[in-house]
Structure formats: structure tokens, C-alpha cells
Amino acid sequence: MKDFAVYGDICYAKKPDKPECMEDSYVVCVDGKCAGVFDVLPEKFKGIEVINFDNKIITPGFVDLHVHAPQYSYRGLGMDLELLDWLDTITFPEEAKYADKDYAARAYEVFVGDLKKSATTRASIFATIHKDATIELMRQLEAAGLSCYVGKVNMDRNSPDSYRETAEESVRTTIEWLDESSDFAHVKPIITPRFVPSCTDGLMRELGKIADERSLPVQSHLSENLSEIEWVKELAPDSRGYADAYDRFGLFGNAGSCVMAHCIYMRDDEIELMKERGVFVAHSPQSNMNIRSGIAPMRRFLDEGIKCGLASDVAGGSSINMFKALTDAIQVSKLYWRLIDESRKALTFPEAFYLATKGGGEFFGKVGSFEEGYEFDAIAIDDSMARTNLQLNISQRLERTMYLGHAGFIKAKFVAGRRLF
Amino acid sequence: MKDFAVYGDICYAKKPDKPECMEDSYVVCVDGKCAGVFDVLPEKFKGIEVINFDNKIITPGFVDLHVHAPQYSYRGLGMDLELLDWLDTITFPEEAKYADKDYAARAYEVFVGDLKKSATTRASIFATIHKDATIELMRQLEAAGLSCYVGKVNMDRNSPDSYRETAEESVRTTIEWLDESSDFAHVKPIITPRFVPSCTDGLMRELGKIADERSLPVQSHLSENLSEIEWVKELAPDSRGYADAYDRFGLFGNAGSCVMAHCIYMRDDEIELMKERGVFVAHSPQSNMNIRSGIAPMRRFLDEGIKCGLASDVAGGSSINMFKALTDAIQVSKLYWRLIDESRKALTFPEAFYLATKGGGEFFGKVGSFEEGYEFDAIAIDDSMARTNLQLNISQRLERTMYLGHAGFIKAKFVAGRRLF
């Protein structure tokens, strides 16, 4: 891979309190990694290719910590339903179709094509229970140049016959899937029990073993909806709570990294356990509004040092646009402050920008910033598409771009130094 | 004006419970008004021009019941501030610049250009205190073909010297502005006391007289923010409440139509008065999140028969996209149900579509529907821009378009039979 520099108006987060913003500057890529941000290119980099994005905003790529690829086709549909009804009426029947690999290939082409054009450079993705369709999704993401985790979903209870495995099938196809997906350079498997209601104790136990033996990351859902939490209490009477229903099977950051979507209704001891284990919260504000779940206590998570990132949660969320996830996170945190607890300050713009880039990026390693040694994930944004007569400074331009921008604003994208477009 | 028909997949609201959706149909325009929707063009219309929008969704134009034109330049900026700080820090200094008519002309070109391309066909607009700049805004809107109410803002207290009138100046320039703006065919004046904290009793009294003498509509702000409400109590100690602080001067639907933005914290007797007077609520969910105001009790307003429409409230809201106002209204109503009062059901998609078209349209007369006799406001939407592999029916396509669409989806627009593009 050739070294290069990107020239433009550069914004990235080191810390949550304030983004680093440098106009007319260079971010240098050496061996796929950031080698620094400079207002004048240092002598040692003279002669490398400079890609000119004059007047464009250059940010790290955005990180979507939780998204369901097979739900992309029906994003923005059926939004008058609550979680459990929405799963039964729309989600399970549609995901069942992915037993047909050709159907999956056609549907995933739309998802992967749009994800490629979006602000997202890294995503942690749910597929379906189907091995072949999941491999097909991974193949398409790899071809698109994206760096993602993808999970074959495991489900052996509480879904229609047409969309359920036995525990034995689920374990067998998971192992086959893991063996077959070992060749991808940038797309990696992640163990994915759908959520406690979908997985028997026996299946959970086997998945915990696989994650441990193969040192694999884990993703699932946690404490999204009050009815769901009540149901988990019935289904897992021996567990001390929803988090423990994963933890007791080694699926809560016990062996490797772990990300849990939502985390809206968390007990003190569960938050303590997340902190201890380094479990990530995938905060999905749009989904939490759409399917009426509530608002996650993000200020508390940040105050307590919980690892957090943002997520689209398509198709609970309607859009894969992570700019929208960022501003939605700010907006719902303001309602949290106003309606639930005035001691928990709203997220600021700099904090949300941090979460959408470096916060979630940490799940992928040194990702989501332009600090030295970070993987070179970047996008170039043409913010002039949102017109104004005002002369704005770079941090103002960054803020408004998040409120107004969409994929059409994104003119170039790099993942770990690879230029996607 | 020549009669014509528009052909496409037609969706419009008669009632809040369910949109009327007819694929491959015609909506006919005679003398600028709707003459019906037909799956086969009736004999009497044979020979009229048919404008073909095959596979496009045709809806009535959207109605933005509350938007600040001079705030468009800084939409999406300074969103970490609450209402009163945001007014002092950003809003008043920027609006003060519109004393320069040339500055206003340049800034309004951006707003009007973008409004023309948006889903909005009707808007009730705040300008600034400046007569000439307000006339310039009206001139540009008229030239763009939009049908709007525009208000020269009145403010004689609690703003910087550079952006405040005396009561006498305010009355005099209001009358001059009304006289000078009488020539516009489609853009009409509306009396616009900014809000109670900005207007002395003396000014309010004179504005009430003007509205009454000239039978003019009135727009203002009501019960947006808790600190603002406390302040109004101090400023208007003799009034029975915030609504009464308008009502006692004849500015609350006493003589003509009236629209009040926000209405988040309303007392029972105030809601009763709104109903009695037919005062419209301009519900601005995005703004209410951004500047931390709260959530308006929309279900209660609908249950009690209050007239309601939706609004962008730029730049409290960041976007003039009324599709977003529609889905934001649904989303915050779900949080209202979850967090404030589970007896108040969330808005459904059909209800929000009704509010965004016919609900707010009523403020402009027979506007916002394709029922016979309604003014022919329409947009043609290319929903194929949000790709999917699924075959969707027309009502599904309508729902997802609201969640995913923006101005780029809009391929044609008509206002009262005039084609804008």
C-alpha cells in the first residue's frame, strides 16, 4: 500500500470534550495507519501523494456498533409497532427468506452498496440464522472494502418454525460458518445470540464455549424494552438479571470483547458488571424512539466510564446515516435530562462526535481518530451542499454537517488506508 | 390557468385514521383547485394535459406552520444551548443584521431557494423587525411561487439595542409594512408579536387593534420552555397565564385565525380557550428536542379537537424537511407515551401524515388534501431513491418515504395549480 496524505479541513476527536479541528491541513497515511495531522507537511513526507479535498471536511470514518443487514430492505416501515409485535409481524418473516442464498445476495447488494456510500467505515452487523447467506454478506462487504464484524444469528426458541434452528443445528452451522469465513481479510465473525428470548440455556452455553475457545467477540441485545425484560425474567428464572443471563454462559465480555445494543433499563449491579468487563454499549437512539423503548442513560454511562458507541440499529432505526445517529443521541439525551433526570446533563455535540467515531471505534481496536497509530479510516464531506450565506469556522461547519448531512455529502472514503471511492 | 391532471401513485389524507392511497391514478386540477382523484380519467376531462409521474408518489404539498426565515443561515449550529441563551447568543445578533436590506436579500435567497425545492408548499414565516427586509422576503417568496404568510416581527423589550424597536416605531413600521405588502398575490402578511417577553403591553394592545381592524391572522410562541414561562409570569403579572397574555390584547384568535408555536406546557383552561377560539398549535418536535423544551401533548390536543399542524421551527429545528418533522412528531409522541403518560397513545403514521398536510393546511383555507375544491398543492416524490429489493404497496412506500426522504426526492411541485418545477 502506497503512503499518502489527505488535504482538507480536518476534524477528529481525541477526547470527548472538544474535537480537534485544523483547517487547510494534512492527515498522513503510512502503511494504512495515521502518521499524524500537520498544517505543513513535514520534510519526511515530501514527495508522497497528496489527495486534495480543498474546502471539504475530513473526519475519521463513523462506527455503527449495531445494525441488522437483513432488515435494511424494510427500514422505515411498520413503525407503528412495538418491539415484540414488530419482530413477529415483520422481522422474523422477512429474515426467514434469507434461507434462499440468491434472495440474500440480491437484498444484501442494496445494503452493502448503500453502506459503502455512507459515513460508516466500521460496523458490527447482525445477519440471519443462515450460514450461506451470512457468508454471502461477508463476501460482499469484503469486496466493498469495508471492515466489519458480521454475526450469523443464533435462535432456537420463540420464533416461527420457518425461522428457528434446533440448538444442535445452531451450534453445527455456527462452527461451519466460522470455518468458512476465516479467509476474509477485513470482515470478521462475531458470536451473535439474538437475545435471551431467542436462545435456550443449552445453546447459550455452547456459544459461550465457542467464543472462549476461538477468542471471538460477542454481540447481542440487552434491556431494550420493558415487556422484553419481564419476559427474560420468566425465561431465565435462575439468572440474577438480564445481563447475568449472558454472563453466566460466558457471553458478557468474559473472554473477549462484547457489545450490547440498547441498555436502556439497567440495574446498578449490571452497570458495574459492564464496567468491570469492558462491555460496550451500542446506543441506538432512533430505534429506541421508533419502537417505543425509551432513552438509555448515556450521561450515567459516560460518568461511570462505561465504553460506549453509537448505532443505527436498522431497521429499528430507519436510517444507516450515522450523522443522524449522532444528532439523535444529543436530542434524546436532552429529553432524558428534561423528562427523566435533570441531574444527568444532555450530551454535548463534541461528546456525541467522540462517541460516533473514537468511542465506538475502540471496539475495533485503534479506530475512529486521526491520532498517530490509528487505522486510517476517513471520509471527505462536502458541507457546501447545505447552503448558507454565513462564513463559518471549521467547528461550526462540523456541527451543522451532522445535523444536515447525508450520504450525498460524502465525496470520498478510506478504510484502513484503502480508498473505497 | 390551464386545467391539467397529474398521473402517478396518489396519497392524501381526508381523515387522520388512514391515508387515501390509489396507485396509477389521476388527480385533476381545474382553475387551481382539485377536481377529484380518479383511477380512470372521466370523459369530461378527456383532452386535458396529463403530466406523467409514473411510479412517483403524488401527495399534497406539506405545510410548515412555523419557521424563522432569518434563522435558516445558522440551522444546525449552537445546538448545545437552551432557548433563552440561544436567543441572546445567536439569534438576536444574527437577526439584527437584517437591518441591511442587501444582507437580507442574499440570506433570503438561500432560504427561499431551498424552501422552493422542499416538500413545503405553504408556510407561516417569521421574518425580522425590519420592514424592508421583510418586504424583500415576501418578494422572493412570491417570485418563487410559494403561498405563505410572512410576519414582520415586533419586539420592544428584552433584546439588545441593536435589535429592538420602540413601541411607537414598531407600530408605525408595521402599518407601513402592511400597506406596502398589499400587492402580493400569494404571500400575505400575518401579525407577529415575537413572544410575550419581547413585547410590552402597550405594543401588544396596538397589534391587537391592527389585527382586528384589518382582519389579519396572528402568529406567535406559547409555553415552549419552563424558564420562559416563569419569566412570562413576572412580565405579565396581571394576566391569568401565558395564553391570556395574548388573549387580553385580542391576539389569541379573537378576531381572525391564529397559530401558536410549541404549546408544550399548557394548563387545562388554556387548552379550553384554544379550542373555543380555534387557535392552531404549530407542533415543532425537532426544535423542542434541540433547545431542550420538552414534548407537546399532541394526543391530548387531538383528543380534545384542537386544530394542529406540524412545523420545522428552523432554526430551533435544524431542517426545513417536513418529512422529518412528520417522523419526529411520531418519535417524540412515543417518548411522551413511554416517559410522561401511558394513557396518551403515540401518534400513528396516518395521523402524522394528516397533521403535516391537511391538519396544518386548514390554517390556509381548503389546503392540504386532494378532496374536491381543495387548492391544488402537490409534490411528486421519487421514492426509488431509497432502494429496496422488496415489492411494496403504496401505503408502505408512503411511510418509508417520510422516514428516508429529503428534498432530493422531490421531482415536481405545484402550489394552487402553479407548477414551481
HADDOCK unambig.tbl for C-alpha pairs under 7 A between the chains (distance, minus, plus):
assign (segid A and resid 73 and name CA) (segid B and resid 388 and name CA) 4.90 0.50 0.50
assign (segid A and resid 73 and name CA) (segid B and resid 389 and name CA) 6.22 0.50 0.50
assign (segid A and resid 73 and name CA) (segid B and resid 390 and name CA) 6.41 0.50 0.50
assign (segid A and resid 75 and name CA) (segid B and resid 400 and name CA) 6.94 0.50 0.50
assign (segid A and resid 76 and name CA) (segid B and resid 399 and name CA) 6.65 0.50 0.50
assign (segid A and resid 76 and name CA) (segid B and resid 400 and name CA) 4.35 0.50 0.50
assign (segid A and resid 76 and name CA) (segid B and resid 403 and name CA) 5.35 0.50 0.50
assign (segid A and resid 76 and name CA) (segid B and resid 404 and name CA) 6.93 0.50 0.50
assign (segid A and resid 77 and name CA) (segid B and resid 396 and name CA) 6.38 0.50 0.50
assign (segid A and resid 77 and name CA) (segid B and resid 399 and name CA) 6.23 0.50 0.50
assign (segid A and resid 77 and name CA) (segid B and resid 400 and name CA) 5.49 0.50 0.50
assign (segid A and resid 80 and name CA) (segid B and resid 348 and name CA) 5.92 0.50 0.50
assign (segid A and resid 80 and name CA) (segid B and resid 349 and name CA) 6.71 0.50 0.50
assign (segid A and resid 106 and name CA) (segid B and resid 389 and name CA) 6.98 0.50 0.50
assign (segid A and resid 107 and name CA) (segid B and resid 389 and name CA) 5.54 0.50 0.50
assign (segid A and resid 110 and name CA) (segid B and resid 387 and name CA) 6.66 0.50 0.50
assign (segid A and resid 110 and name CA) (segid B and resid 388 and name CA) 6.48 0.50 0.50
assign (segid A and resid 289 and name CA) (segid B and resid 331 and name CA) 5.22 0.50 0.50
assign (segid A and resid 289 and name CA) (segid B and resid 334 and name CA) 6.40 0.50 0.50
assign (segid A and resid 289 and name CA) (segid B and resid 335 and name CA) 6.43 0.50 0.50
assign (segid A and resid 290 and name CA) (segid B and resid 331 and name CA) 5.74 0.50 0.50
assign (segid A and resid 292 and name CA) (segid B and resid 334 and name CA) 5.42 0.50 0.50
assign (segid A and resid 292 and name CA) (segid B and resid 335 and name CA) 6.54 0.50 0.50
assign (segid A and resid 292 and name CA) (segid B and resid 338 and name CA) 6.83 0.50 0.50
assign (segid A and resid 294 and name CA) (segid B and resid 335 and name CA) 6.32 0.50 0.50
assign (segid A and resid 294 and name CA) (segid B and resid 338 and name CA) 6.45 0.50 0.50
assign (segid A and resid 318 and name CA) (segid B and resid 403 and name CA) 6.45 0.50 0.50
assign (segid A and resid 319 and name CA) (segid B and resid 404 and name CA) 6.82 0.50 0.50
assign (segid A and resid 331 and name CA) (segid B and resid 289 and name CA) 5.22 0.50 0.50
assign (segid A and resid 331 and name CA) (segid B and resid 290 and name CA) 5.75 0.50 0.50
assign (segid A and resid 334 and name CA) (segid B and resid 289 and name CA) 6.40 0.50 0.50
assign (segid A and resid 334 and name CA) (segid B and resid 292 and name CA) 5.42 0.50 0.50
assign (segid A and resid 335 and name CA) (segid B and resid 289 and name CA) 6.43 0.50 0.50
assign (segid A and resid 335 and name CA) (segid B and resid 292 and name CA) 6.54 0.50 0.50
assign (segid A and resid 335 and name CA) (segid B and resid 294 and name CA) 6.30 0.50 0.50
assign (segid A and resid 338 and name CA) (segid B and resid 292 and name CA) 6.82 0.50 0.50
assign (segid A and resid 338 and name CA) (segid B and resid 294 and name CA) 6.44 0.50 0.50
assign (segid A and resid 348 and name CA) (segid B and resid 80 and name CA) 5.91 0.50 0.50
assign (segid A and resid 349 and name CA) (segid B and resid 80 and name CA) 6.72 0.50 0.50
assign (segid A and resid 387 and name CA) (segid B and resid 110 and name CA) 6.64 0.50 0.50
assign (segid A and resid 388 and name CA) (segid B and resid 73 and name CA) 4.89 0.50 0.50
assign (segid A and resid 388 and name CA) (segid B and resid 110 and name CA) 6.46 0.50 0.50
assign (segid A and resid 389 and name CA) (segid B and resid 73 and name CA) 6.21 0.50 0.50
assign (segid A and resid 389 and name CA) (segid B and resid 106 and name CA) 6.95 0.50 0.50
assign (segid A and resid 389 and name CA) (segid B and resid 107 and name CA) 5.52 0.50 0.50
assign (segid A and resid 390 and name CA) (segid B and resid 73 and name CA) 6.41 0.50 0.50
assign (segid A and resid 396 and name CA) (segid B and resid 77 and name CA) 6.38 0.50 0.50
assign (segid A and resid 399 and name CA) (segid B and resid 76 and name CA) 6.64 0.50 0.50
assign (segid A and resid 399 and name CA) (segid B and resid 77 and name CA) 6.23 0.50 0.50
assign (segid A and resid 400 and name CA) (segid B and resid 75 and name CA) 6.94 0.50 0.50
assign (segid A and resid 400 and name CA) (segid B and resid 76 and name CA) 4.33 0.50 0.50
assign (segid A and resid 400 and name CA) (segid B and resid 77 and name CA) 5.49 0.50 0.50
assign (segid A and resid 403 and name CA) (segid B and resid 76 and name CA) 5.34 0.50 0.50
assign (segid A and resid 403 and name CA) (segid B and resid 318 and name CA) 6.46 0.50 0.50
assign (segid A and resid 404 and name CA) (segid B and resid 76 and name CA) 6.92 0.50 0.50
assign (segid A and resid 404 and name CA) (segid B and resid 319 and name CA) 6.82 0.50 0.50
